[in-house]
Amino acid sequence: MNPKGSDTKMSFKRQALIMVGNALIGLFTCYLYLYFWIAFSFNGSIISIEALVSLLISLLVFGVFNALVVKEHKKVGWIYALTTYIGTIALFILIFSVS
């Protein structure tokens, strides 16, 4: 019924790898952004060119990692990847702003 390589039946190990990997990449993104901001423009605005370069580096890592891991489960895998990545960053920002 479904063609080979469809988005059904992703293994639990693959889901876990995608979610844990993207959560770590999300944390890496936040800490790298803060590092670039502190290192290059701490007294200035939190939005700077140097800090935005860190986002490009993180997005490159995100894209390469998921291109290697997601493979045949493209739709479901990228949805897991993107929601985990964005959710981790949002949770970090929430915790960072509250504390």
C-alpha positions in Angstrom: 0.0 0.0 0.0 2.7 2.5 1.0 5.7 2.8 -1.2 9.1 1.9 0.1 10.7 4.8 2.0 7.4 6.2 3.2 7.0 8.1 6.5 5.4 5.3 8.4 7.0 3.2 11.1 10.0 5.1 12.2 12.0 3.0 14.8 12.2 4.2 18.3 16.0 4.3 18.1 15.8 6.6 15.1 13.2 8.9 16.9 15.4 9.0 20.0 18.5 9.8 17.9 16.8 12.6 16.1 15.3 14.1 19.2 18.4 13.8 21.5 20.7 15.0 18.7 18.5 18.0 17.9 18.1 18.9 21.6 21.9 18.9 21.9 22.3 21.0 18.8 19.6 23.4 20.2 21.7 23.8 23.4 24.8 24.2 21.3 23.1 27.0 19.4 22.1 28.9 22.6 25.6 28.6 24.2 27.4 29.4 21.0 25.2 32.5 20.5 25.9 33.6 24.0 29.6 33.0 23.6 29.8 35.0 20.4 27.8 37.8 22.0 29.9 38.0 25.1 33.2 37.6 23.2 32.6 40.2 20.5 29.9 42.7 21.6 29.0 42.3 25.3 28.4 46.0 25.9 26.3 46.3 22.8 23.0 44.9 21.7 22.3 41.2 22.0 21.6 41.1 18.3 24.9 41.6 16.5 26.5 40.4 13.3 29.0 38.3 15.2 26.3 36.6 17.2 24.2 36.0 14.1 27.2 34.3 12.5 26.9 31.7 15.3 23.3 31.0 14.2 24.5 30.3 10.7 27.1 27.8 12.1 24.4 26.2 14.2 22.0 25.9 11.3 24.7 24.3 9.2 25.3 21.7 11.9 21.5 21.2 12.2 21.1 20.7 8.5 24.1 18.3 8.1 23.2 16.2 11.1 19.6 15.8 10.0 20.5 15.1 6.4 22.6 12.2 7.6 20.1 10.9 10.2 16.6 11.5 8.8 17.2 9.7 5.4 14.1 7.8 4.3 11.7 9.2 6.9 11.9 12.7 5.4 8.5 14.3 6.4 8.2 12.8 9.9 11.9 13.0 10.7 12.2 16.7 9.7 9.1 17.5 11.8 10.6 15.8 14.8 13.9 17.5 14.2 12.6 21.0 13.7 10.2 20.9 16.7 12.8 19.4 19.0 15.4 22.0 17.9 13.1 25.0 18.2 11.5 23.7 21.4 15.0 23.3 23.0 15.9 26.9 22.1 12.6 28.2 23.3 12.9 26.4 26.6 16.5 27.7 27.0 15.3 31.2 26.4 12.5 30.8 28.9 14.7 29.4 31.6 17.4 32.0 30.9 14.9 34.9 31.0 13.3 33.8 34.3 16.5 33.2 36.2 
